[in-house]
């Protein structure tokens, strides 16, 4: 008999308000282990609020959320031991070198052989040659790669990337995409929020669209494409981009 693997993340009926503004109005979704899950939404849609609740930084008003099998409200310490969070801007110490940043985090996590941990991650993220340079000399893409490397100290099972390529140039963005794909290939569950629809199109196994406090569509890219009516020009079928799908779905909801 095939064993059913528990989900990495399970969210049901999540609600959150700030004073009189209800940001989340009953959010539901699940994330498979070892997959890349992309949460899409416009500015103010509530993406970061969802991430903060799932990473125990914020308490929901109603609903439930479980990460790695642990309820985020009743078992926050267990959740924190299984996850890592990378925010919208690289949280690295620019005075230190890349190696020193990694050694510091490894020591804070009380890991054995912190220098070896640092060396392994520097090699994995292509930063060995720059390891002993101050981070202030790093390019945007290098800083982001180091930031994600710092998040992997201690080998978390789930990593949250909240708009990880914000303000990066196209070349640096592609560097980060490569890293994210490698994480998932290695068995890490990746929860990604982004405003760049091409990013979700390139990376995600499953995509959910958050709009006005609710998930209004979710599925694989192929499943979402089936929600978009096909258009034909002469005899060539035009495949819709994720951007066209997103705008069509959101537009329909706004008209209702």
ABEGO torsion letter per residue (X at the ends): XBBBBBBABBBBGBBBBBEABBABAGBBBBBBBGBBBBBBEBBGAGAAAAAAAAAGABBBABEBBBBGGBBAAABAAAAAAABBBBBABBBBBAABBAAAAAAAAAAAAGBBGAAAAAAAAAAAAGAAAAAABBAAABBAAAAAAAAAAAAABGGBABBBBBGAABGBBAAAAAAAAAAAAAAAAAGBBBBBBBABAAAAAAABABBBBBBGGBBABBEBAAAAAAABBBBBBEABBBBBBAAAAAAAAAAAAAAX
